[in-house]
Amino acid sequence: MDNAVSNNPVHHRYELKADGHIAATYYKIADGIITFIHTEVPPELGGKGIGSRLIKGALDQVRADGLKVIAECQFVKAYIGKHPEYADLLKT
């Protein structure tokens, strides 16, 4: 399993490759704000914590890039709700 979350700006998504599949969270960026729109985890990867690892890695990169977050995606919103250490990234 490749544990590295990578940004794929061509496809506007962060990706995590695992077991021959790709989990991805899609975004749009404007004016220093990244809006997470949708997260997809293939059924073959369900229940393995892949989605959480993907979002953690994406948010860590967002923090390093100095962006603020709008969580339209319910999965991202729920992750931030369970991990308050990322709440400061939310655009207010």
C-alpha positions in Angstrom: 0.0 0.0 0.0 1.2 3.5 -0.9 0.5 5.6 2.1 1.4 8.9 0.5 -1.4 11.3 -0.3 -0.6 13.2 -3.5 -2.1 16.3 -5.1 -3.2 15.7 -8.7 -4.0 19.3 -9.8 -4.8 18.2 -13.4 -7.8 16.3 -12.0 -8.4 18.7 -9.1 -8.1 16.0 -6.5 -5.9 14.6 -3.8 -5.3 10.9 -4.2 -4.3 7.9 -2.1 -3.4 4.7 -3.9 -4.1 1.4 -2.1 -4.3 -2.2 -3.2 -4.5 -1.2 -6.9 -7.3 1.3 -6.4 -7.4 5.1 -6.0 -9.3 7.0 -3.3 -9.8 10.6 -4.1 -11.2 13.9 -2.7 -12.1 16.5 -5.3 -11.7 20.2 -4.9 -11.7 23.6 -6.5 -9.3 26.4 -5.5 -9.9 30.2 -5.7 -8.4 33.1 -3.8 -6.5 31.1 -1.3 -9.5 28.9 -0.5 -9.9 25.2 -1.3 -13.4 23.8 -1.4 -13.7 20.1 -1.0 -16.6 19.0 -3.1 -16.7 15.2 -3.1 -14.7 12.2 -1.7 -14.7 8.8 -3.4 -13.4 5.6 -1.8 -13.7 2.5 -4.0 -15.9 -0.2 -2.3 -12.9 -2.6 -2.3 -11.2 -0.2 0.1 -14.2 0.4 2.4 -13.8 -0.1 6.1 -10.0 0.2 6.0 -9.6 3.8 7.1 -8.5 4.8 3.6 -10.9 7.8 3.5 -9.6 9.1 6.8 -6.0 8.8 5.8 -6.8 10.5 2.5 -8.4 13.5 4.2 -5.7 13.8 6.8 -3.0 13.9 4.2 -5.0 16.4 2.1 -5.6 18.7 5.0 -1.9 18.5 6.1 -0.9 19.6 2.6 -3.6 22.3 2.6 -2.1 23.6 5.9 1.4 23.6 4.5 0.2 25.5 1.4 -1.5 28.2 3.7 -5.0 27.6 2.3 -8.3 27.9 4.0 -11.0 25.2 3.7 -14.7 25.1 2.8 -16.0 21.6 3.4 -18.9 21.1 1.0 -18.1 17.4 1.1 -19.9 15.7 4.1 -17.0 13.3 4.6 -14.5 16.1 4.9 -16.9 18.1 7.2 -17.3 15.0 9.4 -13.6 14.4 9.5 -12.8 17.9 10.6 -15.6 17.7 13.2 -14.0 14.6 14.7 -10.5 16.1 14.5 -10.6 19.6 15.9 -6.9 20.1 15.3 -8.0 20.9 11.7 -10.8 23.3 12.6 -8.5 26.3 12.3 -8.3 25.6 8.5 -12.1 26.3 8.1 -12.9 29.5 6.3 -15.1 31.6 8.7 
